[in-house]
């Protein structure tokens, strides 16, 4: 418990240092491959978020979810859609695991669908290669290119607003 608190503090400092680097907007002109980063509290909206993306022309096979879990259940293995503190060492480097395999491809769009995230969740967002990063307005503004002011309880509204703004950014979905 005490070591987890120290590790949390160390990772938070590393996160603050990484955010000093500017966030570059690089997209290929269309949205086909989507990554969605959630935490445990936003995981119940998984299905609604997926259905909203499908309604807007994104194929279900092109949407990749990853959920941050703060505590690992030692008895049951986690499915490949979960990651947590155990996948990062004390120096702030990612260890082989679910996150590295998820973050390996380049995505056209990263959706940060979480409110005030843990430092590791924010580091995961920062380290994911995506042309456009979009999130809720309640998250750190340095994580996203576009922030949408809606509640986490309304994933359909979030996606609707996202696809309203994409043509204004000259990104084709």
Sine and cosine of phi, psi and omega as CSV:
sin_phi,cos_phi,sin_psi,cos_psi,sin_omega,cos_omega
0.00,0.00,-0.74,0.67,-0.01,-1.00
-0.91,0.41,-0.66,0.75,0.02,-1.00
-0.91,0.41,-0.57,0.82,0.06,-1.00
-0.89,0.45,-0.63,0.78,0.02,-1.00
-0.91,0.41,-0.64,0.77,0.03,-1.00
-0.92,0.39,-0.70,0.72,0.02,-1.00
-0.88,0.48,-0.66,0.75,0.04,-1.00
-0.86,0.52,-0.69,0.72,0.01,-1.00
-0.90,0.43,-0.71,0.70,0.00,-1.00
-0.88,0.47,-0.71,0.71,0.00,-1.00
-0.91,0.41,-0.56,0.83,0.03,-1.00
-0.90,0.43,-0.65,0.76,0.04,-1.00
-0.91,0.40,-0.65,0.76,0.04,-1.00
-0.90,0.44,-0.63,0.78,0.03,-1.00
-0.89,0.46,-0.71,0.70,0.01,-1.00
-0.87,0.49,-0.63,0.78,0.02,-1.00
-0.92,0.38,-0.62,0.78,0.00,-1.00
-0.93,0.37,-0.54,0.84,-0.04,-1.00
-0.96,0.29,-0.19,0.98,0.07,-1.00
-0.94,0.33,-0.33,0.94,0.04,-1.00
-0.98,0.22,0.69,-0.73,-0.02,-1.00
-0.92,0.39,0.52,-0.85,0.01,-1.00
-1.00,-0.03,0.91,-0.42,-0.06,-1.00
-1.00,0.04,0.71,-0.70,0.06,-1.00
-1.00,-0.02,0.93,-0.37,0.01,-1.00
-0.69,-0.73,0.91,-0.42,0.04,-1.00
-0.67,-0.74,0.38,-0.93,-0.08,-1.00
-1.00,-0.09,0.19,0.98,0.07,-1.00
0.99,-0.11,-0.18,0.98,0.06,-1.00
-0.55,-0.84,0.39,-0.92,-0.01,-1.00
-0.96,-0.30,0.93,-0.36,0.05,-1.00
-0.80,-0.60,-0.60,0.80,-0.02,-1.00
-0.94,-0.35,0.88,-0.48,-0.11,-0.99
-0.87,-0.49,0.72,-0.69,0.11,-0.99
-0.93,-0.37,0.66,-0.75,0.01,-1.00
-0.81,-0.59,0.83,-0.56,0.00,-1.00
-0.94,-0.33,0.84,-0.54,-0.04,-1.00
-0.81,-0.59,0.27,-0.96,0.22,-0.98
-0.91,-0.41,0.00,-1.00,-0.09,-1.00
-0.85,0.52,-0.59,0.80,-0.07,-1.00
-0.97,0.26,-0.41,0.91,0.03,-1.00
-0.99,-0.13,-0.06,1.00,0.00,-1.00
-0.87,0.50,-0.53,0.85,0.04,-1.00
-0.87,0.49,-0.31,0.95,-0.01,-1.00
-1.00,-0.05,0.17,0.99,-0.02,-1.00
-0.80,0.60,-0.81,0.59,-0.06,-1.00
-0.91,0.41,-0.67,0.74,0.01,-1.00
-0.89,0.45,-0.64,0.77,0.01,-1.00
-0.91,0.41,-0.69,0.72,0.02,-1.00
-0.89,0.45,-0.72,0.70,-0.01,-1.00
-0.89,0.45,-0.60,0.80,0.04,-1.00
-0.92,0.40,-0.63,0.78,0.04,-1.00
-0.92,0.39,-0.64,0.77,0.02,-1.00
-0.90,0.44,-0.65,0.76,0.03,-1.00
-0.88,0.48,-0.43,0.90,-0.02,-1.00
-0.99,-0.13,0.30,0.95,0.16,-0.99
1.00,-0.07,0.11,0.99,0.04,-1.00
-1.00,-0.02,0.76,-0.65,0.02,-1.00
-0.95,0.31,0.59,-0.80,-0.01,-1.00
-0.88,0.48,-0.52,0.85,0.00,-1.00
-0.96,0.27,-0.25,0.97,0.00,-1.00
-0.99,-0.14,0.09,1.00,0.02,-1.00
-0.95,-0.30,0.82,-0.57,-0.05,-1.00
-0.86,-0.51,0.87,-0.48,-0.04,-1.00
-0.98,-0.18,0.54,-0.84,0.15,-0.99
-0.61,-0.79,0.76,-0.65,-0.09,-1.00
-0.89,-0.45,0.78,-0.63,0.04,-1.00
-0.99,0.14,0.76,-0.66,0.03,-1.00
-0.84,-0.54,0.81,-0.59,-0.09,-1.00
-0.96,0.27,-0.53,0.85,-0.01,-1.00
-0.83,-0.56,0.67,-0.74,0.02,-1.00
-0.99,-0.11,0.78,-0.62,0.07,-1.00
-0.98,0.19,0.91,-0.41,-0.09,-1.00
-0.94,0.35,-0.36,0.93,-0.07,-1.00
-0.99,0.13,-0.60,0.80,-0.09,-1.00
-0.92,-0.38,0.72,-0.70,0.07,-1.00
-0.94,0.34,0.57,-0.82,-0.01,-1.00
-1.00,0.09,0.58,-0.81,0.09,-1.00
-0.92,0.40,0.29,-0.96,-0.07,-1.00
-0.93,0.36,0.02,1.00,0.03,-1.00
-1.00,-0.06,0.08,1.00,-0.03,-1.00
-0.90,-0.43,0.53,-0.85,0.14,-0.99
-0.54,-0.84,0.20,-0.98,-0.01,-1.00
-0.25,-0.97,-0.25,-0.97,-0.07,-1.00
-0.85,0.52,-0.45,0.89,-0.05,-1.00
-0.94,0.34,-0.15,0.99,0.00,-1.00
-0.99,-0.14,0.19,0.98,0.04,-1.00
-0.72,-0.70,0.67,-0.74,0.03,-1.00
-1.00,0.06,-0.01,-1.00,-0.07,-1.00
-0.94,0.34,-0.36,0.93,0.02,-1.00
-1.00,0.09,-0.07,1.00,0.02,-1.00
1.00,0.01,0.28,0.96,0.04,-1.00
-0.99,-0.15,0.62,-0.79,0.00,-1.00
-0.96,0.27,0.69,-0.73,0.08,-1.00
-1.00,-0.04,0.40,-0.92,0.04,-1.00
-0.84,0.54,0.73,-0.68,-0.03,-1.00
0.12,-0.99,-0.33,-0.94,-0.07,-1.00
-0.89,0.46,-0.65,0.76,-0.05,-1.00
-0.90,0.43,-0.74,0.68,-0.05,-1.00
-0.88,0.47,-0.63,0.77,0.03,-1.00
-0.94,0.34,-0.55,0.84,0.03,-1.00
-0.96,0.30,-0.63,0.77,-0.11,-0.99
-1.00,0.06,-0.09,1.00,-0.06,-1.00
-0.88,0.47,-0.73,0.68,-0.02,-1.00
-0.96,0.28,0.36,-0.93,0.12,-0.99
-1.00,0.06,0.77,-0.63,0.01,-1.00
-0.97,-0.24,0.46,-0.89,0.09,-1.00
-0.98,0.18,-0.55,0.84,-0.07,-1.00
-0.61,-0.79,0.74,-0.67,0.13,-0.99
-0.90,-0.43,0.82,-0.57,0.06,-1.00
-0.97,-0.25,0.91,-0.42,0.08,-1.00
-1.00,-0.02,1.00,-0.01,-0.08,-1.00
-0.99,-0.17,0.95,0.33,0.05,-1.00
-0.45,-0.89,0.44,-0.90,0.12,-0.99
-0.99,-0.13,0.32,-0.95,0.00,-1.00
0.11,0.99,1.00,-0.05,-0.08,-1.00
-1.00,0.02,0.29,-0.96,0.11,-0.99
-0.93,0.36,0.40,-0.91,0.00,-1.00
-0.82,0.58,-0.62,0.79,0.00,-1.00
-0.92,0.38,-0.59,0.81,0.06,-1.00
-0.91,0.42,-0.65,0.76,0.04,-1.00
-0.93,0.37,-0.62,0.79,0.08,-1.00
-0.90,0.45,-0.63,0.78,0.03,-1.00
-0.89,0.46,-0.67,0.74,0.04,-1.00
-0.90,0.44,-0.70,0.72,-0.01,-1.00
-0.90,0.44,-0.62,0.78,-0.08,-1.00
-1.00,0.09,-0.14,0.99,0.03,-1.00
-0.98,0.19,0.74,-0.67,0.00,-1.00
-1.00,0.08,0.94,-0.35,0.01,-1.00
-0.57,-0.82,0.60,-0.80,0.01,-1.00
-0.93,0.37,-0.61,0.80,-0.01,-1.00
-0.70,-0.72,0.77,-0.64,0.02,-1.00
-0.91,-0.41,0.80,-0.59,-0.06,-1.00
-0.80,-0.60,0.63,-0.77,0.02,-1.00
-0.44,-0.90,0.01,-1.00,0.04,-1.00
-0.96,0.28,0.46,-0.89,-0.03,-1.00
-0.95,0.32,-0.20,0.98,0.01,-1.00
-0.99,0.13,-0.13,0.99,0.03,-1.00
-1.00,0.01,0.12,-0.99,0.02,-1.00
-0.89,0.46,0.80,-0.60,-0.08,-1.00
-0.91,0.41,-0.30,0.95,-0.01,-1.00
-0.98,0.20,-0.16,0.99,-0.01,-1.00
-1.00,0.09,-0.41,0.91,-0.20,-0.98
-0.83,-0.55,0.48,-0.88,0.17,-0.99
-0.99,0.13,-0.58,0.82,-0.04,-1.00
-0.75,-0.66,0.75,-0.66,0.02,-1.00
-0.88,-0.48,0.74,-0.68,-0.04,-1.00
-0.93,-0.36,0.82,-0.57,-0.06,-1.00
-1.00,0.09,0.99,0.17,0.07,-1.00
-0.64,-0.77,0.20,-0.98,-0.02,-1.00
-0.99,0.13,0.48,-0.88,0.02,-1.00
-0.93,0.37,-0.34,0.94,0.01,-1.00
-0.97,0.22,-0.06,1.00,-0.03,-1.00
-0.83,-0.56,0.95,0.31,-0.02,-1.00
-0.91,0.41,-0.51,0.86,0.02,-1.00
-0.91,0.42,-0.65,0.76,0.03,-1.00
-0.91,0.42,-0.64,0.77,0.02,-1.00
-0.86,0.51,-0.76,0.65,-0.02,-1.00
-0.92,0.39,-0.62,0.78,0.03,-1.00
-0.88,0.48,-0.72,0.70,0.04,-1.00
-0.90,0.43,-0.64,0.77,0.02,-1.00
-0.85,0.52,-0.75,0.66,-0.03,-1.00
-0.97,0.23,-0.18,0.98,0.17,-0.99
-0.98,0.22,-0.63,0.78,-0.05,-1.00
-0.99,0.14,-0.44,0.90,-0.04,-1.00
-0.84,0.55,-0.71,0.71,0.05,-1.00
-0.89,0.45,-0.50,0.87,0.04,-1.00
-0.93,0.36,-0.44,0.90,0.04,-1.00
-1.00,0.00,0.08,1.00,-0.02,-1.00
0.87,0.50,0.63,0.78,0.08,-1.00
-0.94,-0.34,0.79,-0.62,0.00,-1.00
-1.00,-0.05,0.72,-0.69,0.03,-1.00
-1.00,-0.07,0.00,0.00,0.00,0.00
